[in-house]
Amino acid sequence: MQTAVADALKQSFVIEGGNRLSGRVRTAGNKNAALPILAGCVLTAEPVILENVPRIRDVDTMLALLRHLGADAEWTGANEVRVHAAEIATHELDEDLCREIRASILLAGPLLARCGQAVVPPPGGDVIGRRRIDTHIHALDALGARIAIGQHYELEGSLVGTRMFLDEASVTGTENAVMAAALAVGETVIENAACEPHVQDVCRFLVSLGARIEGIGTNRIRVEGVERLSGGRHRICPEHIEVASFVCLAAVTDSEITIDDTEPEDLASILPVFARLGVHVEFEGSSLHVPAGQNLTVLDDLGGQIPKIEDGPWPAFPADLTSIAVVLATQARGILLIFEKMFESRLFFVDKLVGMGARIIVCDPHRVVVAGPAKLYGQRMESPDIRAGMAMLIASLCAEGTSTIGNVGQIDRGYERIDERLRALGARIERVDG
């Protein structure tokens, strides 16, 4: 596993840009639903079958973490996983594996609820700014855990339902609280809960195993603890961030692409923002069609004022799409302010786009002004994180000339076989060593 990760980080994509794409692509399963749902399999001693699991690096790391705990966790199909945590051999997470993904923290709640104790090293993941885990710790403390904070987070105790107000609408903090509360004694009410599509899917998964949860999709979640959860089968929801990524790719390359297996409701806060940049799509059931010939033009605010795109907790525009929105803005006529409120380092990758010819002013760590359209030219770059890597890949596909993106193991963490799927659409992209 560690060797495979190291090899992926040494690989590069070589992209010949400036070509139109066409065809159909199927949406992968939601990464940010799959990871907590895999962690949630620890809550039951019975087997769980998960369908539509994205075959990405982060999922492989989570499976390795589950196996370290003593669970049987294996791929049983192209996108199907079986997890059977009949017994938990250890309540201490592997430190090296935890460095690979931030989602390792999601095992804290399930381990505590199942075993009464957990030892969790600090999580790793993308370096996109400070990513506090205070919300997780405060939530588990409210449920009755005794917590010692040192080199690792050591948690123990029996959990009892309570009413809590999360200090921020943290996605993973909400998921940890819900999973822990599922086996707590009595009722738990979680106020200021995150309600993103992947949080909703985690709740639906737990309900399918016998959990009692109300308020799914709202910021007040009520959980009535049960004595045990059963096994079951669950299909991971589609990845709305990937759908939006393909929409942007089609728009900036003037391509006609159909994206299958989407959930239109999960795009309700995203597509209106894209429409303000001239991107229009058509739904055909669960398929989304992006026509060629989009008139990419920024729609000014009333009075001719410069508009802005700003992210926030759901149902606001997702933070995971700000990097990709920057690339879209470079190809739209007009001026746009992009305000990334949630992570102070996410926009630092824009120097790569400036090197390609984009006209971008960095105002501060959270804001950039983009003036478009700009002719982009191929460059050699390194992928700093999942979303910036995908943004650079989209920019390379619409640029003139050849680009090389190194450290593509970062992109592999979030996008399943992205080079193979893009080649099926006609993209000229190759994976090479070095």
Summary of the structure (lengths in Angstrom):
residues: 434
radius of gyration: 21.5
end to end distance: 19.1
largest distance: 64.4
contacts: 1607
relative contact order: 0.15
helix: 37%
strand: 27%
